[in-house]
Amino acid sequence: MNAPSLAAPAASLDPTERADPRALRLAIRAGRHRGHTVGLAPGRVQGNLVVLPRSLAEDFLRFCQRNPRPCPLLAVTEAGDPIARELGEDVDVRTDVPRYRIWRNGALAAEVDDLNDVWRDDSVGFVLGCSFSFEQALLDDGIPLRHVAQGRNVAMYRTSIPTVPAGPFAGPLVVSMRPMTPAHAIRAIQVTSRFPSVHGAPVHFGDPAAIGIADLSRPDYGDAVDVLHGEVPVFWACGVTPQAALLAARPELCATHAPGCMLVTDRMNTELAAL
């Protein structure tokens, strides 16, 4: 399933909204930004989102615990409470993501601007670590990222690598890909190893067919970028993996972020560094 390309950050955002996480969340809540969050609120942790009924929350929690590379947990809300208090001031998982996906019985039913119409008294929100955090560390280390330079969402692919199941949750590992020179790839492994709570080191680099990816020009999610002569594709575990698990679990109703449209928190990326 190919996700639609997402627009670059909205021109209507003022400099404060582009830089300050709470101001950005308020702008998203007001409907003034519906594109991806790449490059917004630099230095702040961004998270993937999954919302499930309480009856499935314990199984999904175990799925995340068994698959920490693609599903690094940052926060879990109380049932019926949409506020993720440990992530910042007034972080509302119903309204503060630019674009959401609604899933019914394991199939994508709609993309919406907020979850107000589907949030229930038994809804539980899971916020998972996102690669945007380690991307900032890579950029700070002088490692260029082509999708960031081009204002695109990162390319993401379903692989042949299975996750460890928990209850009804199972499915393939989804990875994000960044093309790099071999020297940059080696340095990227060192840098991202310091961030185990946001996917950590790459799971693979080199031949995409070795992990079941047939064509890099056709990502399952996000936007394709070229792999130039002398570069290698480098693959990290991706927080879109739970969407594949939702297809297997087929919950009557659940919600996720749309690819590239993250929950921007008040936490600093530097807080997540292990060293």
C-alpha positions in Angstrom: 0.0 0.0 0.0 1.6 3.3 -1.1 1.0 6.3 1.1 0.3 9.6 -0.6 3.2 12.0 -0.7 2.9 14.6 2.0 3.2 18.3 1.5 6.2 20.2 2.9 5.6 22.1 6.1 2.8 24.6 5.6 3.8 28.2 4.7 1.2 29.4 7.1 3.3 28.4 10.1 5.2 31.3 11.6 8.7 30.9 12.9 7.6 30.3 16.5 5.3 27.5 15.4 8.0 25.9 13.3 10.4 25.9 16.3 8.4 25.6 19.5 6.7 22.2 20.1 3.7 23.5 22.0 3.0 26.3 19.5 3.3 23.7 16.7 0.8 21.4 18.4 -1.7 24.3 18.9 -1.3 25.2 15.2 -2.0 21.5 14.2 -4.9 21.4 16.6 -6.3 24.5 14.9 -6.0 22.9 11.5 -3.2 25.1 10.1 -0.8 22.3 9.4 -1.7 19.0 7.8 1.6 18.0 6.3 4.5 16.0 7.6 6.6 17.1 10.5 10.1 16.6 9.1 12.3 19.4 10.2 9.8 21.0 12.6 10.6 21.7 16.2 14.3 20.8 15.8 15.8 18.9 18.7 12.4 17.8 20.0 11.3 14.1 20.2 8.6 13.1 17.7 6.5 10.0 18.2 4.5 7.5 16.2 1.0 6.9 17.5 -1.3 3.8 17.9 -4.7 4.0 19.6 -6.5 0.8 20.5 -9.4 -0.3 22.8 -8.4 -1.3 26.3 -9.3 -4.9 25.5 -6.3 -5.1 23.1 -3.9 -2.8 25.0 -2.2 -5.4 27.1 -1.4 -7.6 24.1 -0.1 -4.6 22.2 2.1 -3.6 25.1 3.6 -7.0 25.1 4.1 -6.8 21.3 6.1 -3.6 21.8 8.1 -5.1 24.7 9.0 -8.1 22.5 9.9 -5.9 19.5 11.7 -2.9 21.0 13.7 -1.9 17.9 10.6 -1.0 15.7 8.3 -0.3 18.7 10.2 1.7 21.3 7.6 2.9 23.8 7.7 6.5 25.0 4.3 6.8 26.7 1.0 4.9 27.3 -2.1 6.9 28.2 -4.7 5.8 30.7 -7.8 4.4 29.2 -10.1 7.2 28.1 -7.5 9.9 28.9 -6.0 11.4 25.7 -3.3 13.5 27.4 0.2 12.1 27.3 1.5 14.0 30.3 5.0 12.6 30.4 5.7 14.0 26.9 5.0 17.7 27.6 2.5 20.4 28.3 -1.0 19.5 27.1 0.0 16.8 24.6 -3.4 15.5 23.3 -3.1 12.4 21.1 -6.6 13.0 19.7 -5.8 16.4 18.0 -2.0 17.1 17.9 -1.0 14.9 15.0 -1.3 16.5 11.6 -3.0 13.5 9.9 -4.4 10.3 11.3 -5.4 6.9 9.8 -8.5 5.1 10.9 -8.5 1.3 10.6 -11.5 -1.0 10.8 -11.2 -4.7 11.0 -7.6 -4.5 9.8 -8.3 -2.3 6.7 -7.6 1.3 6.2 -10.9 3.1 6.4 -10.1 6.8 6.3 -7.6 9.5 6.9 -8.8 12.3 9.2 -7.6 15.5 10.8 -8.4 14.4 14.4 -9.7 11.5 16.5 -12.5 13.3 18.3 -15.2 11.3 16.5 -13.7 7.9 17.2 -12.1 8.4 20.7 -13.9 6.3 23.3 -13.9 5.9 27.1 -11.8 2.7 26.7 -9.3 4.2 24.1 -5.6 3.8 25.0 -2.9 5.8 23.2 0.6 4.4 22.7 3.4 6.8 21.6 6.5 5.1 20.1 9.9 6.5 19.4 10.5 7.9 15.9 13.6 8.0 13.6 13.3 11.8 13.4 15.1 11.9 16.8 18.2 10.0 15.6 18.1 11.9 12.2 18.9 15.1 14.1 21.9 13.4 15.7 23.0 12.3 12.2 22.7 15.8 10.8 24.5 17.3 13.8 27.3 14.9 13.0 27.6 16.1 9.5 25.9 13.1 7.8 23.6 14.4 5.0 20.1 12.9 4.6 18.7 13.2 1.1 15.0 13.1 2.0 15.4 15.9 4.5 17.3 18.0 2.0 14.6 17.4 -0.6 11.7 18.0 1.9 10.3 14.5 1.5 9.1 11.9 3.9 11.6 9.0 4.4 11.1 5.9 2.3 9.7 2.9 4.2 9.4 -0.7 3.2 7.8 -3.9 4.4 10.4 -6.7 4.8 10.6 -10.4 5.0 11.8 -10.2 8.6 9.1 -11.4 11.0 8.3 -9.6 14.3 7.8 -11.6 17.5 4.1 -12.0 17.9 2.0 -11.2 21.0 -1.6 -12.3 21.2 -3.2 -11.3 17.8 -0.4 -8.9 16.9 2.2 -10.1 14.4 3.5 -9.2 11.0 6.6 -8.1 9.1 9.2 -5.6 10.2 8.9 -2.3 8.4 12.2 -0.4 7.8 13.1 3.1 6.8 15.9 3.6 4.3 18.5 6.3 3.9 21.2 6.2 1.2 24.7 6.9 2.3 28.3 6.6 1.3 30.1 3.7 3.1 32.0 6.1 5.3 28.8 7.8 6.4 27.1 4.5 6.9 29.8 3.4 9.3 29.5 6.6 11.2 25.7 6.4 11.2 25.9 3.0 12.9 28.0 4.5 15.6 25.8 7.6 16.1 22.4 5.8 16.1 23.6 3.0 18.4 23.4 5.7 21.1 19.6 6.0 20.7 18.1 2.6 21.5 14.8 4.2 22.5 14.4 5.6 19.0 15.2 2.5 16.9 19.0 2.3 17.6 21.5 1.1 15.0 20.5 -0.1 11.5 19.1 -3.6 11.1 20.6 -4.0 7.6 22.6 -2.2 4.9 23.4 -3.2 1.3 21.3 -5.6 -0.8 17.6 -4.8 -0.2 16.6 -8.2 -1.7 18.3 -9.9 1.3 15.4 -8.5 3.5 12.7 -9.0 1.0 12.6 -5.6 -0.7 12.2 -6.0 -4.4 12.3 -2.4 -5.6 13.7 0.6 -3.7 11.9 3.0 -6.1 8.5 1.7 -4.9 8.3 2.2 -1.1 5.3 0.9 0.7 5.1 4.2 2.7 6.7 7.6 2.2 8.6 9.0 -0.7 11.3 7.3 -2.8 14.8 8.9 -3.1 17.6 7.9 -5.4 20.5 5.8 -4.3 23.5 7.3 -6.2 26.6 5.6 -7.5 28.9 4.8 -4.7 26.2 4.8 -2.0 24.6 2.0 -0.1 21.0 1.8 1.2 21.0 1.7 5.0 17.9 0.4 6.8 16.5 1.1 10.3 13.6 -0.5 12.1 10.6 1.7 11.7 7.7 2.7 13.8 5.2 2.0 11.0 5.7 -1.7 11.9 2.7 -1.6 14.2 0.5 -0.8 11.2 1.5 -4.2 9.7 0.7 -5.8 13.0 -2.7 -4.2 13.1 -3.5 -5.8 9.7 -2.9 -9.2 11.4 -4.9 -8.4 14.6 -7.8 -6.9 12.7 -9.2 -4.8 15.6 -12.8 -3.5 15.1 -11.5 0.0 15.4 -8.0 1.6 15.9 -6.1 4.6 14.8 -2.5 5.5 13.9 -0.6 8.5 12.6 -0.3 8.9 8.9 3.3 8.2 7.8 5.5 11.2 8.4 2.8 13.0 10.4 4.2 12.6 14.0 3.2 13.7 17.5 5.7 16.4 18.4 6.6 16.4 22.1 8.3 18.8 24.5 11.1 16.2 25.3 14.6 16.8 23.9 16.2 14.3 21.6 19.3 14.5 23.8 17.3 13.0 26.7 17.0 9.7 24.7 20.8 9.3 24.2 22.1 6.3 26.0 25.7 7.7 26.2 
